[in-house]
Amino acid sequence: MEALMDVVDPELGIDVVNLGLIYGVHIDEGDVATIDMTLTSAACPLTDVIEDQARTATDGLVQDLRINWVWMPPWGPDKITDDGRDQLRALGFNV
């Protein structure tokens, strides 16, 4: 999870962990990480950018990385951490 804090949502400029987009991480016996992750919008065109950032962030920590895009439960502002809210406020968002 700490490594995934380097993965920044390109639209909001806040890391995906503090935005509450990571629903779970599982590392299997083959050292393959599967991340259950959602997006702020199902229509987000930037999934490739986020996947590339996640691969870079976890390079050397796991053998491989898979992202399982999930939509249930749907993401909402209630999932943002306190640190994420502080970061968004610093950018001018009212959260």
DSSP file (Angstrom, degrees, kcal/mol; ACC not computed):
  #  RESIDUE AA STRUCTURE BP1 BP2  ACC     N-H-->O    O-->H-N    N-H-->O    O-->H-N    TCO  KAPPA ALPHA  PHI   PSI    X-CA   Y-CA   Z-CA
    1    1 A M     >        0   0    0      0, 0.0     4,-0.6     0, 0.0    16,-0.1   0.000 360.0 360.0 360.0 -37.5    0.0    0.0    0.0
    2    2 A E  T >4  +     0   0    0      1,-0.2     3,-1.2     2,-0.2     4,-0.2   0.914 360.0  50.3 -61.6 -41.9    2.9    2.3    0.8
    3    3 A A  G >4 S+     0   0    0      1,-0.3     3,-1.7     2,-0.2    -1,-0.2   0.852 103.1  61.0 -63.5 -34.0    4.3    1.9   -2.7
    4    4 A L  G >4 S+     0   0    0      1,-0.3     3,-1.6     2,-0.2    12,-0.5   0.607  83.1  79.2 -72.1 -10.2    0.9    2.7   -4.2
    5    5 A M  G << S+     0   0    0     -3,-1.2    -1,-0.3    -4,-0.6    -2,-0.2   0.641  84.9  63.9 -69.9 -11.6    1.0    6.1   -2.6
    6    6 A D  G <  S+     0   0    0     -3,-1.7     2,-0.7    -4,-0.2    -1,-0.3   0.504  81.5  93.5 -85.3  -5.1    3.3    7.0   -5.5
    7    7 A V    <   -     0   0    0     -3,-1.6     9,-2.6    -4,-0.1     2,-0.5  -0.808  65.0-164.1 -92.4 115.1    0.4    6.3   -8.0
    8    8 A V  B     -A   15   0A   0     -2,-0.7     7,-0.3     7,-0.3    45,-0.1  -0.851  24.4-120.0-108.6 130.3   -1.3    9.7   -8.6
    9    9 A D     >  -     0   0    0      5,-2.7     4,-3.1    -2,-0.5     5,-0.4  -0.543  25.2-143.8 -62.8 118.9   -4.8   10.1  -10.1
   10   10 A P  T  4 S+     0   0    0      0, 0.0    -1,-0.2     0, 0.0     5,-0.0   0.763  94.4  47.0 -62.7 -26.1   -4.0   12.2  -13.2
   11   11 A E  T  4 S+     0   0    0      1,-0.1    -2,-0.1     3,-0.1    -3,-0.0   0.867 124.4  27.4 -84.0 -37.0   -7.1   14.3  -12.9
   12   12 A L  T  4 S-     0   0    0      2,-0.2    -1,-0.1    -3,-0.1     3,-0.1   0.693  91.5-133.9-101.1 -21.3   -7.1   15.1   -9.2
   13   13 A G     <  +     0   0    0     -4,-3.1     2,-0.3     1,-0.3    -5,-0.0   0.699  67.2 115.8  76.5  18.3   -3.3   15.0   -8.5
   14   14 A I  S    S-     0   0    0     -5,-0.4    -5,-2.7     1,-0.0    -1,-0.3  -0.915  73.4 -98.5-119.7 146.4   -3.8   13.0   -5.3
   15   15 A D  B  >  -A    8   0A   0     -2,-0.3     4,-1.5    -7,-0.3    -7,-0.3  -0.275  28.2-121.2 -66.9 152.1   -2.5    9.5   -4.7
   16   16 A V  T  4>S+     0   0    0     -9,-2.6     5,-2.5   -12,-0.5     6,-0.7   0.736 108.7  58.1 -67.2 -24.7   -4.9    6.6   -5.2
   17   17 A V  T >45S+     0   0    0    -13,-0.4     3,-1.2   -10,-0.3    -1,-0.2   0.961 109.5  42.1 -69.5 -51.2   -4.5    5.3   -1.7
   18   18 A N  T 345S+     0   0    0      1,-0.3    63,-2.4     2,-0.1    66,-0.3   0.732 109.5  59.3 -70.3 -21.5   -5.6    8.6    0.0
   19   19 A L  T 3<5S-     0   0    0     -4,-1.5    -1,-0.3    61,-0.2    -2,-0.2   0.640 113.3-121.0 -76.9 -13.0   -8.4    8.9   -2.6
   20   20 A G  T < 5S+     0   0    0     -3,-1.2    -3,-0.2    -4,-0.4    56,-0.1   0.767  73.3 130.9  80.5  25.6   -9.8    5.6   -1.3
   21   21 A L      < +     0   0    0     -5,-2.5    17,-2.4    -6,-0.1     2,-0.7   0.634  47.9  84.1 -86.5 -14.6   -9.5    3.9   -4.7
   22   22 A I  E     +B   37   0B   0     -6,-0.7    15,-0.2    15,-0.2     3,-0.1  -0.811  48.5 174.4 -92.8 117.6   -7.7    0.8   -3.5
   23   23 A Y  E     -     0   0B   0     13,-3.1     2,-0.3    -2,-0.7    14,-0.2   0.643  64.4 -21.1 -95.9 -18.6  -10.2   -1.7   -2.1
   24   24 A G  E     -B   36   0B   0     12,-1.4    12,-2.9     2,-0.0     2,-0.4  -0.907  47.9-144.6 177.7 155.6   -7.7   -4.5   -1.5
   25   25 A V  E     -B   35   0B   0     -2,-0.3     2,-0.4    10,-0.2    10,-0.2  -1.000  16.2-177.4-133.8 131.2   -4.3   -6.0   -2.3
   26   26 A H  E     -B   34   0B   0      8,-2.4     8,-3.2    -2,-0.4     2,-0.5  -0.997   8.7-164.2-129.5 131.7   -3.5   -9.7   -2.4
   27   27 A I  E     -B   33   0B   0     -2,-0.4     6,-0.2     6,-0.2    -2,-0.0  -0.970  17.1-152.3-115.6 120.1    0.0  -11.2   -3.1
   28   28 A D    >   -     0   0    0      4,-2.2     3,-2.0    -2,-0.5     4,-0.1  -0.171  35.2 -89.9 -85.2-179.7   -0.1  -14.9   -4.1
   29   29 A E  T 3  S+     0   0    0      1,-0.3    -1,-0.1     2,-0.1    -2,-0.0   0.691 125.9  59.8 -65.9 -18.6    2.6  -17.5   -3.6
   30   30 A G  T 3  S-     0   0    0      2,-0.1    -1,-0.3    34,-0.0    33,-0.1   0.297 119.1-110.5 -88.8   8.7    4.1  -16.6   -6.9
   31   31 A D  S <  S+     0   0    0     -3,-2.0    32,-2.6     1,-0.2    33,-1.0   0.831  70.8 145.0  64.5  34.3    4.7  -13.1   -5.7
   32   32 A V  E     - c   0  64B   0     31,-0.2    -4,-2.2    30,-0.2     2,-0.4  -0.917  39.7-146.3-103.7 123.3    2.1  -11.7   -8.0
   33   33 A A  E     -Bc  27  65B   0     31,-2.5    33,-2.9    -2,-0.6     2,-0.5  -0.746  10.1-165.8 -91.3 133.3    0.1   -8.8   -6.6
   34   34 A T  E     -Bc  26  66B   0     -8,-3.2    -8,-2.4    -2,-0.4     2,-0.5  -0.985   7.4-161.1-117.1 123.4   -3.5   -8.3   -7.5
   35   35 A I  E     -Bc  25  67B   0     31,-2.8    33,-3.2    -2,-0.5     2,-0.8  -0.910  11.2-148.3-108.1 123.8   -5.0   -5.0   -6.6
   36   36 A D  E     +Bc  24  68B   0    -12,-2.9   -13,-3.1    -2,-0.5   -12,-1.4  -0.830  38.6 164.2 -86.7 116.2   -8.7   -4.5   -6.3
   37   37 A M  E     -Bc  22  69B   0     31,-2.1    33,-2.8    -2,-0.8     2,-0.2  -0.965  24.6-168.9-139.9 148.7   -9.1   -0.9   -7.5
   38   38 A T        -     0   0    0    -17,-2.4     2,-0.3    -2,-0.3    33,-0.1  -0.671  17.5-128.8-123.2-177.7  -11.8    1.4   -8.6
   39   39 A L        -     0   0    0     31,-0.3    36,-0.4    -2,-0.2     3,-0.1  -0.879  26.8-111.8-129.6 162.8  -11.8    4.9  -10.2
   40   40 A T  S    S+     0   0    0     -2,-0.3     2,-0.3     1,-0.2    -1,-0.1   0.773 109.8  22.6 -66.1 -23.2  -13.6    8.1   -9.4
   41   41 A S    >   -     0   0    0      1,-0.1     3,-1.8    -3,-0.0    -1,-0.2  -0.989  69.0-140.7-144.8 133.7  -15.6    7.6  -12.6
   42   42 A A  T 3  S+     0   0    0     -2,-0.3    -1,-0.1     1,-0.3    -2,-0.1   0.731 105.8  58.9 -63.7 -20.7  -16.2    4.4  -14.6
   43   43 A A  T 3  S+     0   0    0     -3,-0.0    -1,-0.3     3,-0.0    -3,-0.0   0.275  73.3 139.9 -91.8  11.0  -15.7    6.4  -17.7
   44   44 A C    X   -     0   0    0     -3,-1.8     3,-0.5     1,-0.2    -5,-0.0  -0.360  39.7-160.7 -59.7 124.6  -12.1    7.5  -16.8
   45   45 A P  T 3  S+     0   0    0      0, 0.0     3,-0.3     0, 0.0    -1,-0.2   0.405  76.8  75.7 -85.9   3.9  -10.0    7.4  -19.9
   46   46 A L  T 3>  +     0   0    0      1,-0.2     4,-2.0     2,-0.1     3,-0.2   0.075  49.8 116.0-108.2  24.1   -6.7    7.2  -17.9
   47   47 A T  H <> S+     0   0    0     -3,-0.5     4,-2.7     1,-0.2     5,-0.2   0.876  77.3  55.5 -60.9 -36.5   -6.7    3.6  -16.7
   48   48 A D  H  > S+     0   0    0     -3,-0.3     4,-2.4     2,-0.2    -1,-0.2   0.896 106.7  50.1 -62.5 -39.9   -3.5    3.0  -18.8
   49   49 A V  H  > S+     0   0    0     -3,-0.2     4,-2.3     2,-0.2    -1,-0.2   0.925 112.6  46.4 -63.7 -45.1   -1.7    5.8  -17.0
   50   50 A I  H  X S+     0   0    0     -4,-2.0     4,-2.4     2,-0.2    -2,-0.2   0.904 112.0  50.8 -65.8 -42.0   -2.7    4.6  -13.6
   51   51 A E  H  X S+     0   0    0     -4,-2.7     4,-2.4     2,-0.2    -2,-0.2   0.920 110.4  49.5 -61.7 -43.5   -1.7    1.0  -14.5
   52   52 A D  H  X S+     0   0    0     -4,-2.4     4,-2.3     1,-0.2    -2,-0.2   0.917 111.5  48.8 -61.9 -43.4    1.7    2.1  -15.7
   53   53 A Q  H  X S+     0   0    0     -4,-2.3     4,-2.7     1,-0.2    -1,-0.2   0.900 110.7  51.1 -62.5 -40.6    2.3    4.2  -12.5
   54   54 A A  H  X S+     0   0    0     -4,-2.4     4,-1.7     2,-0.2    -2,-0.2   0.896 109.6  49.7 -65.7 -40.3    1.3    1.2  -10.4
   55   55 A R  H  X S+     0   0    0     -4,-2.4     4,-0.8     2,-0.2    -1,-0.2   0.927 113.1  46.6 -63.1 -44.2    3.7   -1.1  -12.2
   56   56 A T  H >< S+     0   0    0     -4,-2.3     3,-0.7     1,-0.2    -2,-0.2   0.914 111.5  51.6 -63.1 -43.2    6.5    1.4  -11.8
   57   57 A A  H 3< S+     0   0    0     -4,-2.7    -1,-0.2     1,-0.2    -2,-0.2   0.809 117.1  38.5 -65.7 -30.5    5.7    1.9   -8.1
   58   58 A T  H >X S+     0   0    0     -4,-1.7     3,-2.3    -5,-0.2     4,-1.4   0.413  82.7 129.2-102.8   1.2    5.7   -1.9   -7.4
   59   59 A D  B << S+d   62   0C   0     -4,-0.8     4,-0.1    -3,-0.7    -3,-0.0  -0.367  81.1  14.5 -59.1 127.6    8.7   -2.8   -9.6
   60   60 A G  T 34 S+     0   0    0      2,-0.7    -1,-0.3    -2,-0.1     3,-0.1   0.231 115.4  76.9  89.9 -14.1   11.1   -4.8   -7.6
   61   61 A L  T <4 S+     0   0    0     -3,-2.3     2,-0.3     1,-0.2    -2,-0.2   0.772 104.8  16.3 -94.7 -32.2    8.6   -5.4   -4.8
   62   62 A V  B  < S-d   59   0C   0     -4,-1.4    -2,-0.7     1,-0.1    -1,-0.2  -0.928  71.7-121.5-137.1 160.7    6.6   -8.1   -6.6
   63   63 A Q  S    S-     0   0    0    -32,-2.6     2,-0.3    -2,-0.3   -31,-0.2   0.897  92.9  -7.7 -67.7 -41.5    7.1  -10.4   -9.6
   64   64 A D  E     -c   32   0B   0    -33,-1.0   -31,-2.5    -3,-0.1     2,-0.4  -0.954  63.1-138.6-152.3 165.2    4.1   -9.1  -11.4
   65   65 A L  E     -c   33   0B   0     -2,-0.3     2,-0.4   -33,-0.2   -31,-0.2  -0.997  12.9-175.4-135.2 134.3    1.1   -6.8  -10.9
   66   66 A R  E     -c   34   0B   0    -33,-2.9   -31,-2.8    -2,-0.4     2,-0.6  -0.990  13.5-149.7-126.5 138.9   -2.5   -7.2  -11.9
   67   67 A I  E     -c   35   0B   0     -2,-0.4     2,-0.9   -33,-0.2   -31,-0.2  -0.944   2.7-159.5-110.6 123.6   -5.2   -4.7  -11.4
   68   68 A N  E     -c   36   0B   0    -33,-3.2   -31,-2.1    -2,-0.6     2,-0.5  -0.871  16.6-146.6 -98.9 101.8   -8.7   -6.0  -10.9
   69   69 A W  E     -c   37   0B   0     -2,-0.9     2,-0.3   -33,-0.2   -31,-0.2  -0.578  23.3-177.1 -74.3 122.7  -11.0   -3.0  -11.8
   70   70 A V        -     0   0    0    -33,-2.8   -31,-0.3    -2,-0.5   -47,-0.0  -0.890  26.3-173.1-123.4 152.5  -14.0   -3.1   -9.6
   71   71 A W        +     0   0    0     -2,-0.3    -1,-0.1     1,-0.2     4,-0.1   0.409  51.3 110.1-123.5  -3.4  -17.1   -1.0   -9.5
   72   72 A M  S    S+     0   0    0      1,-0.2    -1,-0.2     2,-0.1     3,-0.0  -0.993  77.7  29.9-124.9 127.8  -18.9   -2.3   -6.5
   73   73 A P  S    S-     0   0    0      0, 0.0    -1,-0.2     0, 0.0    -3,-0.1   0.576 105.1-126.5 -72.6 152.1  -19.1   -0.8   -4.1
   74   74 A P        -     0   0    0      0, 0.0     2,-0.1     0, 0.0    -2,-0.1  -0.334  25.3-107.3 -65.4 146.5  -19.0    2.4   -6.1
   75   75 A W        +     0   0    0    -36,-0.4   -54,-0.1    -4,-0.1   -55,-0.1  -0.443  44.9 169.3 -71.0 146.4  -16.5    5.0   -5.1
   76   76 A G    >   -     0   0    0    -56,-0.1     3,-2.4    -2,-0.1     4,-0.2  -0.964  51.2 -96.3-150.0 164.5  -17.6    8.1   -3.3
   77   77 A P  G >  S+     0   0    0      0, 0.0     3,-1.5     0, 0.0    -2,-0.0   0.715 114.7  74.6 -56.9 -21.4  -16.0   11.0   -1.5
   78   78 A D  G 3  S+     0   0    0      1,-0.3   -58,-0.1   -58,-0.0    -3,-0.0   0.683  87.8  62.2 -65.3 -16.7  -16.7    9.2    1.8
   79   79 A K  G <  S+     0   0    0     -3,-2.4    -1,-0.3   -60,-0.2     2,-0.2   0.556  78.0 107.5 -86.4  -9.1  -13.8    6.9    0.9
   80   80 A I  S <  S-     0   0    0     -3,-1.5   -61,-0.2    -4,-0.2   -62,-0.1  -0.508  70.5-126.2 -72.1 134.6  -11.2    9.7    0.9
   81   81 A T     >  -     0   0    0    -63,-2.4     4,-2.4    -2,-0.2     5,-0.2  -0.250  24.4-105.7 -72.7 167.2   -8.8    9.6    3.8
   82   82 A D  H  > S+     0   0    0      1,-0.2     4,-2.3     2,-0.2     5,-0.1   0.903 124.5  51.0 -60.4 -40.6   -8.3   12.6    6.1
   83   83 A D  H  > S+     0   0    0      1,-0.2     4,-2.3     2,-0.2    -1,-0.2   0.907 109.1  51.2 -62.8 -40.6   -4.9   13.1    4.5
   84   84 A G  H  > S+     0   0    0    -66,-0.3     4,-2.5     2,-0.2    -2,-0.2   0.893 108.6  51.0 -62.7 -40.1   -6.5   13.0    1.1
   85   85 A R  H  X S+     0   0    0     -4,-2.4     4,-2.7     2,-0.2    -1,-0.2   0.910 109.5  50.6 -63.4 -42.0   -9.1   15.6    2.1
   86   86 A D  H  X S+     0   0    0     -4,-2.3     4,-2.1     1,-0.2    -2,-0.2   0.916 111.3  48.5 -61.5 -42.1   -6.3   17.9    3.4
   87   87 A Q  H  X S+     0   0    0     -4,-2.3     4,-1.1     2,-0.2    -2,-0.2   0.910 112.0  48.4 -64.6 -42.3   -4.5   17.5    0.0
   88   88 A L  H  <>S+     0   0    0     -4,-2.5     5,-2.6     1,-0.2     3,-0.5   0.905 110.1  51.5 -65.6 -40.6   -7.7   18.2   -1.9
   89   89 A R  H ><5S+     0   0    0     -4,-2.7     3,-1.6     1,-0.2    -1,-0.2   0.896 105.4  56.2 -61.8 -38.9   -8.4   21.3    0.2
   90   90 A A  H 3<5S+     0   0    0     -4,-2.1    -1,-0.2     1,-0.3    -2,-0.2   0.794 106.4  51.4 -62.6 -27.1   -4.9   22.5   -0.5
   91   91 A L  T 3<5S-     0   0    0     -4,-1.1    -1,-0.3    -3,-0.5    -2,-0.2   0.453 128.7 -98.7 -88.4  -1.3   -5.7   22.3   -4.2
   92   92 A G  T < 5S+     0   0    0     -3,-1.6    -3,-0.2     1,-0.3     2,-0.2   0.501  76.5 139.2 100.2   3.8   -8.9   24.3   -3.7
   93   93 A F      < -     0   0    0     -5,-2.6     2,-0.9    -6,-0.1    -1,-0.3  -0.571  51.5-132.7 -81.4 147.2  -11.4   21.5   -3.6
   94   94 A N              0   0    0     -2,-0.2    -5,-0.1     1,-0.2    -1,-0.1  -0.821 360.0 360.0-100.7  94.5  -14.2   21.8   -1.0
   95   95 A V              0   0    0     -2,-0.9    -1,-0.2   -10,-0.2    -9,-0.1   0.353 360.0 360.0-126.4 360.0  -14.4   18.4    0.7
